[in-house]
């Protein structure tokens, strides 16, 4: 395995991780910010108010984007298996 091939593989893997983790993290951040603003304006400081909607939003996001995320993961895995002969050189 050449250094260029290893770096290319690592770059693709990092990009895939960013694509897979991006949507749930963005949704959790936006929902968390909205709930924090709500809590600051109403002066309600219950931790469950911050936690439950964020978890529900992340689960909904994962359910909605599951097909797209699965396609990205499947394409990466297929390309990786197709590159196995080149990796052995």
trRosetta pair geometry for C-beta under 8 A, 3 or more apart (Angstrom, degrees):
i j d omega theta_ij theta_ji phi_ij phi_ji
1 5 5.5 -123 -168 82 79 125
1 6 5.6 86 147 -57 116 99
1 86 7.9 82 -111 131 72 69
1 87 5.1 3 -90 -157 109 62
1 88 7.7 27 -55 -47 83 11
1 89 7.2 114 -67 66 41 62
2 5 4.6 95 58 7 84 102
2 6 7.0 -150 94 -4 44 87
3 6 5.7 -55 -147 38 33 111
3 7 6.2 32 155 -17 67 107
4 7 5.9 -57 -146 39 29 108
4 8 6.2 30 155 -19 64 108
5 8 5.7 -54 -145 37 30 112
5 9 6.3 31 155 -19 64 107
5 83 7.8 170 -167 -179 115 127
5 86 6.6 -160 -136 138 148 111
5 87 7.0 -171 143 -99 138 65
6 9 5.7 -54 -147 37 30 112
6 10 6.3 29 154 -17 64 107
7 10 5.7 -53 -145 38 32 111
7 11 6.2 35 154 -22 65 105
8 11 5.7 -52 -146 35 30 113
8 12 6.5 29 155 -16 63 106
9 12 5.9 -54 -148 37 31 110
9 13 6.3 31 153 -20 64 107
9 80 7.5 89 -141 -114 108 90
9 83 7.5 -172 -92 110 115 158
10 13 5.6 -54 -146 37 32 112
10 14 6.4 31 156 -18 65 105
11 14 5.9 -55 -147 36 30 108
11 15 6.4 29 154 -17 63 108
12 15 5.7 -56 -147 39 31 112
12 16 6.3 33 154 -21 65 106
12 76 6.7 163 151 -133 109 103
12 79 7.6 -100 168 99 156 141
13 16 5.7 -53 -148 35 31 113
13 17 6.5 32 153 -20 64 104
13 76 7.5 113 -99 -169 58 134
14 17 5.7 -51 -148 34 33 111
14 18 6.5 34 153 -18 64 105
15 18 5.7 -54 -150 37 32 112
15 19 6.4 31 153 -17 65 107
16 19 5.7 -55 -147 38 32 110
16 20 6.2 27 156 -16 67 109
16 72 6.2 162 -142 155 89 109
16 73 7.2 111 -176 -95 122 57
16 76 5.0 33 -104 -82 152 156
17 20 5.8 -58 -143 40 30 108
17 21 5.9 10 164 -3 67 115
18 21 6.3 -64 -133 48 24 96
18 22 5.7 45 163 -50 62 107
19 22 5.9 -38 -138 9 23 122
19 69 7.9 170 129 -118 89 72
19 72 5.6 -144 115 -164 134 160
20 69 5.5 91 -128 -146 79 104
20 72 6.5 -162 -71 92 87 136
20 73 6.9 63 -91 -64 129 100
21 24 6.6 -73 -163 49 47 99
21 25 5.6 37 154 -20 82 122
22 25 6.0 -74 -146 41 23 107
22 26 6.0 18 167 -18 67 111
23 26 6.0 -57 -141 36 27 108
23 27 6.3 23 163 -15 64 109
23 61 5.4 -176 143 172 103 119
23 62 8.0 150 100 -78 114 51
23 65 5.2 76 93 -13 167 171
23 69 7.8 -112 33 -67 132 115
24 27 5.8 -58 -146 41 31 109
24 28 6.1 31 157 -20 67 108
24 58 4.8 57 -157 -147 100 90
24 61 5.1 158 -97 97 64 132
24 62 5.9 20 -82 -61 120 90
25 28 5.7 -54 -144 38 30 111
25 29 6.2 30 156 -20 64 107
26 29 5.7 -57 -149 37 29 111
26 30 6.3 25 156 -16 66 107
27 30 5.9 -55 -144 38 30 107
27 31 6.1 25 160 -13 66 110
27 57 5.1 -162 154 147 111 108
27 58 6.1 159 92 -90 117 56
27 61 4.4 -160 9 -63 165 152
28 31 6.0 -57 -140 43 27 106
28 32 5.9 30 158 -21 63 113
28 54 5.3 62 -143 -168 79 100
28 57 6.7 159 -87 91 52 113
28 58 5.2 20 -71 -73 102 110
29 32 5.7 -56 -143 39 26 113
29 33 6.3 27 157 -19 62 106
30 33 5.8 -54 -149 35 29 110
30 34 6.4 28 154 -17 63 106
31 34 5.7 -54 -147 38 32 111
31 35 6.2 28 156 -16 66 108
31 53 5.8 -155 177 127 122 100
31 54 5.0 161 104 -104 124 66
31 57 4.4 176 -55 24 159 167
32 35 5.8 -56 -144 39 29 108
32 36 6.2 32 155 -22 64 107
32 50 6.8 49 -134 -167 76 93
32 54 5.4 39 -69 -100 83 128
33 36 5.6 -53 -145 35 30 113
33 37 6.5 31 155 -18 64 103
34 37 5.9 -54 -151 35 31 110
34 38 6.4 32 150 -19 64 107
35 38 5.4 -52 -147 38 35 115
35 39 6.2 35 154 -19 67 105
35 49 6.4 170 -168 137 117 85
35 50 5.1 145 129 -117 138 63
35 53 6.0 161 -76 64 134 133
35 54 7.0 -85 3 -51 149 96
36 39 5.7 -53 -143 38 31 109
36 40 6.2 31 156 -20 64 106
36 50 7.2 50 -70 -117 68 113
37 40 5.8 -55 -146 36 30 111
37 41 6.4 22 158 -15 64 108
38 41 6.1 -62 -148 38 27 104
38 42 6.2 -3 165 6 66 114
38 44 7.8 -27 131 48 85 111
38 49 7.9 -128 99 155 120 124
39 42 6.4 -69 -135 52 26 91
39 43 7.5 74 170 -105 58 8
39 44 5.4 -103 -133 70 73 75
39 45 6.4 97 -175 -92 117 46
39 49 6.5 139 -83 102 111 132
39 50 6.8 -19 -42 -68 147 100
40 43 7.5 21 -169 -74 25 49
44 49 6.2 51 123 5 119 169
46 49 4.6 89 80 -6 98 106
46 50 7.7 179 98 -3 59 83
47 50 5.8 -59 -160 38 45 108
47 51 6.0 32 151 -17 77 115
48 51 5.6 -62 -135 43 36 106
48 52 5.6 26 176 -18 75 112
49 52 7.2 -45 -123 33 17 101
49 53 7.4 4 177 1 49 111
50 53 7.6 -82 -164 41 19 96
50 54 6.6 9 159 -13 58 124
51 54 6.0 -75 -156 39 27 110
51 55 6.3 20 160 -17 69 110
52 55 5.9 -57 -146 36 30 108
52 56 6.3 27 158 -17 65 108
53 56 5.6 -55 -144 40 34 112
53 57 6.1 35 157 -21 68 107
54 57 5.8 -54 -147 36 28 111
54 58 6.5 28 155 -18 63 106
55 58 5.8 -55 -148 36 31 109
55 59 6.4 29 155 -17 65 106
56 59 5.8 -56 -148 38 31 110
56 60 6.3 30 154 -18 65 107
57 60 5.8 -53 -145 38 31 110
57 61 6.3 33 154 -20 64 107
58 61 5.6 -53 -147 37 31 113
58 62 6.3 30 155 -17 65 105
59 62 5.8 -54 -146 38 31 109
59 63 6.3 31 154 -19 65 106
60 63 5.7 -55 -147 37 31 111
60 64 6.2 28 156 -17 66 107
61 64 5.9 -56 -144 38 29 107
61 65 6.0 -2 167 8 66 114
62 65 6.4 -69 -133 54 25 90
62 66 6.1 56 159 -68 62 87
62 69 7.6 -32 -147 10 67 156
63 66 5.9 -21 -148 -22 26 118
65 68 5.0 -58 -166 48 74 112
65 69 5.3 74 134 -25 92 105
66 69 5.8 -59 -140 42 28 108
66 70 6.0 30 160 -21 65 110
67 70 5.8 -56 -146 37 26 111
67 71 6.4 28 155 -21 62 106
68 71 5.7 -53 -150 33 31 113
68 72 6.7 31 152 -18 63 103
69 72 5.8 -52 -151 34 34 111
69 73 6.4 29 154 -14 65 108
70 73 5.7 -58 -146 41 32 109
70 74 6.0 32 156 -20 67 109
71 74 5.7 -55 -141 39 28 111
71 75 6.2 29 159 -19 64 107
72 75 6.0 -57 -147 36 26 109
72 76 6.5 24 156 -16 62 108
73 76 5.9 -55 -147 37 30 110
73 77 6.3 27 156 -17 65 109
74 77 5.8 -56 -144 39 30 109
74 78 6.2 32 156 -20 65 107
75 78 5.7 -53 -145 36 30 112
75 79 6.4 28 157 -16 64 106
76 79 5.9 -57 -149 38 30 108
76 80 6.2 31 153 -21 65 108
77 80 5.5 -54 -146 36 32 114
77 81 6.4 28 156 -15 65 105
78 81 6.0 -56 -148 38 30 107
78 82 6.3 28 154 -17 64 108
79 82 5.6 -58 -147 39 32 111
79 83 6.3 26 155 -17 65 110
80 83 5.9 -62 -149 38 29 108
80 84 7.5 59 148 -52 59 80
81 84 5.8 -15 -162 -23 42 114
83 86 5.0 -57 -166 46 71 113
83 87 5.7 78 134 -32 86 101
84 87 5.5 -55 -144 34 33 115
84 88 6.7 35 158 -25 65 103
85 88 6.0 -56 -153 28 33 112
85 89 7.5 40 152 -30 61 97
86 89 6.1 -44 -161 13 40 114
